[in-house]
Amino acid sequence: MQMNEKTMVADTLAGINGELVRFAEMIPQTENKELKNVLKQFRSACEQSQEELFQIAREKSYYVPAAKATEEEVQHVRSLFTSSDL
């Protein structure tokens, strides 16, 4: 089976997103400041790559984002996180 460009972009984005999750887990768990800074640099580079690839995917219509949330939807979610019930 031959992979097409859209599949390769999607697979690469999924891999990058997985790496970002791993960095988010590792950074707060290390006490070594130097290691923490290196991990943050790697995360930053990874985020930049993800954003660049995401823009390419959008330009080629490989990814179509969901419709933007309405102001009412934003306010509803905001109220969920600011209510005293949490």
Buried (B, 14 or more C-beta within 10 A) or exposed (E): EEEEEEEEBBEBBEEBEEBBEBBEEBBEEEEEEEEBEEBEEBBEEBBEBBEEBBEBBEEEEBBEEEEEEEEEEEEEEEEEEEEEEE
